[in-house]
Amino acid sequence: MRIARSEGLGIVVIEAQAVGLPCVVSEAVPRAVDIVEGLVSFRSISSVDDWIGAIDSARTIERRDTHDQIAAAGYDIEREIDRLERFFEE
């Protein structure tokens, strides 16, 4: 039996950043989810104390507007609506 050593993209991490929430995730999550500087913390699953510390630190991060960073990374619903409308009109 083969055990996965990494996870998929982790869209929920991108969604959380889109509303300004800090994220503590496994180091097996692809680095591509790290879009907004300072909001994503990658941790080894082997250290419970490290996770506790990271979660405690994340609680002190204030929510902020992250729309520009999320949009720049290609996750902008308005832009995608426009792109799809143009595609179907052609």
Contacts in CASP RR format, 6 or more apart in sequence:
PFRMAT RR
TARGET T0000
AUTHOR 0000-0000-0000
METHOD contacts of the structure
MODEL  1
MRIARSEGLGIVVIEAQAVGLPCVVSEAVPRAVDIVEGLVSFRSISSVDD
WIGAIDSARTIERRDTHDQIAAAGYDIEREIDRLERFFEE
4 28 0 8 1.000
5 28 0 8 1.000
6 28 0 8 1.000
6 29 0 8 1.000
6 30 0 8 1.000
7 26 0 8 1.000
7 28 0 8 1.000
7 29 0 8 1.000
7 30 0 8 1.000
8 29 0 8 1.000
8 30 0 8 1.000
9 30 0 8 1.000
9 32 0 8 1.000
9 33 0 8 1.000
10 29 0 8 1.000
10 30 0 8 1.000
10 33 0 8 1.000
13 23 0 8 1.000
13 25 0 8 1.000
13 29 0 8 1.000
13 33 0 8 1.000
13 40 0 8 1.000
14 33 0 8 1.000
14 35 0 8 1.000
14 70 0 8 1.000
14 73 0 8 1.000
14 75 0 8 1.000
16 22 0 8 1.000
16 23 0 8 1.000
16 39 0 8 1.000
17 23 0 8 1.000
17 33 0 8 1.000
17 35 0 8 1.000
17 36 0 8 1.000
17 39 0 8 1.000
17 40 0 8 1.000
17 66 0 8 1.000
17 69 0 8 1.000
17 70 0 8 1.000
18 66 0 8 1.000
18 67 0 8 1.000
18 70 0 8 1.000
18 75 0 8 1.000
19 63 0 8 1.000
19 66 0 8 1.000
20 36 0 8 1.000
20 39 0 8 1.000
20 63 0 8 1.000
20 64 0 8 1.000
20 65 0 8 1.000
20 66 0 8 1.000
21 39 0 8 1.000
21 63 0 8 1.000
22 38 0 8 1.000
22 39 0 8 1.000
22 40 0 8 1.000
22 41 0 8 1.000
22 58 0 8 1.000
22 59 0 8 1.000
22 61 0 8 1.000
23 33 0 8 1.000
23 39 0 8 1.000
23 40 0 8 1.000
23 41 0 8 1.000
23 58 0 8 1.000
24 41 0 8 1.000
24 43 0 8 1.000
24 51 0 8 1.000
24 54 0 8 1.000
24 55 0 8 1.000
24 58 0 8 1.000
25 33 0 8 1.000
25 40 0 8 1.000
25 41 0 8 1.000
25 42 0 8 1.000
25 43 0 8 1.000
26 42 0 8 1.000
26 43 0 8 1.000
26 44 0 8 1.000
26 45 0 8 1.000
27 42 0 8 1.000
27 43 0 8 1.000
27 44 0 8 1.000
27 45 0 8 1.000
28 45 0 8 1.000
29 42 0 8 1.000
31 42 0 8 1.000
33 40 0 8 1.000
34 40 0 8 1.000
34 42 0 8 1.000
35 66 0 8 1.000
35 69 0 8 1.000
35 70 0 8 1.000
35 73 0 8 1.000
35 75 0 8 1.000
36 66 0 8 1.000
36 69 0 8 1.000
36 70 0 8 1.000
37 69 0 8 1.000
38 61 0 8 1.000
39 61 0 8 1.000
39 66 0 8 1.000
41 54 0 8 1.000
41 57 0 8 1.000
41 58 0 8 1.000
43 50 0 8 1.000
43 51 0 8 1.000
43 54 0 8 1.000
44 50 0 8 1.000
70 76 0 8 1.000
71 79 0 8 1.000
END
